[in-house]
Amino acid sequence: MRKINIAVFGTGQISEQVCQWITNSEKANLQAICGRNVTRVSELARIYRPHNTYVSIEALLLDPAIEVVYIASPNATHYDYTKLVLQKKKHVIVEKTAFYTTKQTKEMFHLAEQNQVMLFEAMRTIYEPNFKILSENLSCIGELHSVTLRYQNYSKQCLLSNQPAILDDAHGGGTLRTIGIYPIYIAVALFGKPETVYYHRQKKEESKDYGGTLVLDYKTHPVIINVSKIANSLETHSEFYGSKGTLKLDRCFDIKDLTYFPLQKRSEAIATYAVTTNGIEHEFNYFINAIENKSYKYYRQAKALTLLTADIIELALGFGKKDIK
């Protein structure tokens, strides 16, 4: 079986997970590791043994063997780096959150089309087998009344840090873009485009997104998303409420448990797949299969979710309550 040549740009924890997956994959070859931290690049190279190492993306893009570049640099740099890679006619997998604005997102997809390559946003949850099981079992609760999704993770670093990228909208950071994107993707993958979007921030500090309550209003039901980096929820699970009962989801990524609570009856555990040790496995299999098989149907599906999620985040952060046209 032919292996596709992937370069990893970035040296953080998520990049190491990707290097690990590529090394163990029958579908991919680790062609290069690239990053500005020379020491860290050397450390990863000793463990995962790429064909080449680079300290600049410009040098990396001169390697003709590279077919796909995975970008895991800080969010605010994604746009510039993705543009460089797409112009070299190489496929891109860019870590969430992919781009700062809807305009940037549309521009990058258009550039990918012009250069006849594919562009994906890495968002593991919707590619997990247990997310598919969730989708297939929603009908068991009957008519859907409402949904509550939670991802609250207190971060002392956010409150103390002087690094603007952590919370500042202007640097591509903030709670919606870092952890809120997980439940947003769940909502749009299950229900599509909401009619209205409203975000009530926990702290009214200009250009800072500490978290809050995001409401996505659909015709038949609301989806209420609670996210925060300055508060912890005593319960981490999410719930889908219906006319026949409630479906409980243990968390919004690396989903392990699904439980059905019929009205006035005992709860029933729904059979799920065991979570693997490397959570990026399923999304990368999806991306590589789409690229290798030229599966434009699956590519368009992923693209549509990325565009819709970008639109929702931009509306929430920029305008508060506004109809989606």
BELKA-V305911 format. One record per run of one state. SS is the DSSP state (hx for helix, st for strand, lp for the rest). FROM is the first residue (numbers start at 1). LEN is the number of residues. If there is no record, write none. Layout:
SS|FROM|LEN ; SS|FROM|LEN
//
This chain:
lp|1|3 ; st|4|6 ; lp|10|3 ; hx|13|12 ; lp|25|3 ; st|28|7 ; lp|35|3 ; hx|38|11 ; lp|49|3 ; st|52|3 ; lp|55|2 ; hx|57|4 ; lp|61|7 ; st|68|4 ; lp|72|3 ; hx|75|13 ; lp|88|3 ; st|91|5 ; lp|96|6 ; hx|102|13 ; lp|115|4 ; st|119|4 ; lp|123|1 ; hx|124|4 ; lp|128|1 ; hx|129|13 ; lp|142|2 ; st|144|9 ; lp|153|3 ; hx|156|5 ; lp|161|3 ; hx|164|3 ; lp|167|1 ; st|168|1 ; hx|169|3 ; lp|172|3 ; hx|175|17 ; lp|192|4 ; st|196|6 ; lp|202|6 ; st|208|1 ; lp|209|2 ; st|211|7 ; lp|218|4 ; st|222|7 ; lp|229|9 ; st|238|5 ; lp|243|2 ; st|245|5 ; lp|250|8 ; st|258|5 ; lp|263|4 ; st|267|4 ; lp|271|10 ; hx|281|12 ; lp|293|3 ; hx|296|23 ; lp|319|3 ; st|322|2 ; lp|324|2
//
